[in-house]
């Protein structure tokens, strides 16, 4: 992931969001989990009350109260700070156009506000061109990717 810090303020119900091969998932024991070979620009920071780095994951500085490193590489480790309040954003309703990326396929989308549920299946790749996307929460399975790029 490039372009910003990565952080978890509060872990809630289990969810999965993958961006640039980084998996953010609340697990039974971790607020932030970086899957094998996940990459976060080492010039950026990672924040999570508890963080798990799996084999080959690479990040820069980590702010956490508990780090479980299972073969990743990282920069300095500092205590997890009180996270700032999130910026207020307008509510997104999404639309009704469902998108499913079949197993082993790649789908490229242009910015849209009419998206309904988005599902990326095993080894599927969803490419998002630069812009604003409004959709109801997306679902992904392990070994799938969502790649965002700007023109």
N, C-alpha and C positions, 0 to 999 in steps of 0.2 A: 504494500500500500504506500502510495506517495502523496504528498500534499498536505498532511495534517497529522496531529497526534491521534492516538486511539485510546478510548477510555470507556469504562463501565462505571456509571454512578451507582446504580442499584440493579442487582440481578433479580429478575421476576420469574414468571412462569417460563418453562423451557422454550427456547426459540433458537432458530439458526438463521444467521445472515452471513453470506460469504461475499467478500469483496477482495479482489486481487489475491485469491487463494488464502485469505485469512478467515478463519472460522470463529465467530463470536457465538458462544453458546453457554447458557447457564447449565452447568452440570450439577450433580449432587454435591460436589466439593469445590468448584471453581467458578469465579465470576467471569473470567476471561480465559479462553482456551485457544491456543494457536496450534493448528494441526501440523502434521509433518510437512516440512519444507515451506511453511508459510513465511512470507517476507513483509516486514514493515521497515520502511526507509530508516536506516540507523541514525539519521539526523533527527528523527522524530521520537516522541516519547510514548510509552505505553503505561496506562493506568488501570489498576484493578485491585480490589481488596485481596483477592487470591488469584494467582496467575499460573497456568500450566503451559510450559513450552515443550512440545513434542520434538522428536528426532528431526534435526535439520532446520527447525524454525529459527529465524534470525530477526532480532529486533535491536533497537538501541537501548536507551536508558529505560528502566522499569521502575515505576512507583507502585509498591505493593507491600502488604503486611505478611504475605506468604507466597513464596515462589517455589514451584516444583519444576525443576529443570530435568527433563528426560531426554537430553541429547541436543538441546538447542543452544544457540549462542546469543549473548546479550551484552549490553553495556552495563554501566553502574546501576546498582539497586539502591533505591531510597524508600523511606516510609511512605505509605499511601496517605495523601493529604485529604482534607475535606474538599469534596468536589463542588464546584460552583453550581448554582441552579442552571437548569437548561434554558436556553433562549426560547421564548414563546414563539410558536409557529402556528400558522393557520391550520385548522383541521382539514384533513384530506379525506374526501369521501370515496375517491376512486370511481370506477365505472363498472361496466358489465362485460367488457371484452376479455375473455379468458385467454391466457397464453400458456401453452404447455410445450416445453422443449423435450422432445423424445430422447430416450437413452442414446448416447453417442452422436447426437445431432448438435448443430450450432444454429441459433436464431439471432438475428441482429434487429434491434428495434430503434426507431426514431422516437424522440420525446413525444409523450402522449399523456392525456389526462383521463382517458376513457378505459383504462385498464382495470380489469377485475382481478381475480385470483391468478397469480403467476406461479407455475410449477416447473422446476428444472429437475429432470430425472437423472439417474445415474450416468455419469460421464457426459452429461449434457453441458452445453456452454451457452449462456445468454450474454450477448454483447449489447451494451447500451451506449448509443451515441450521445455526445454531450447535450445537456439540456435538462429540463424538468420533467419528471415522471411522477404521476399520481396513480397509485394502485392500492388495493387492499393488501394486507401483508403477504409477502412472497413465501413460498416454501421451497426448500432445496433438500436434496439428499446428499450424503457424503459422496465425494468424488465428482461433484458437479461444480461449476464455476459461474460466477457473474462477473463480467469484465466491463468496467466503465471507462470511457475515453471521451476526450473533448476534441473538437475539430482543430 
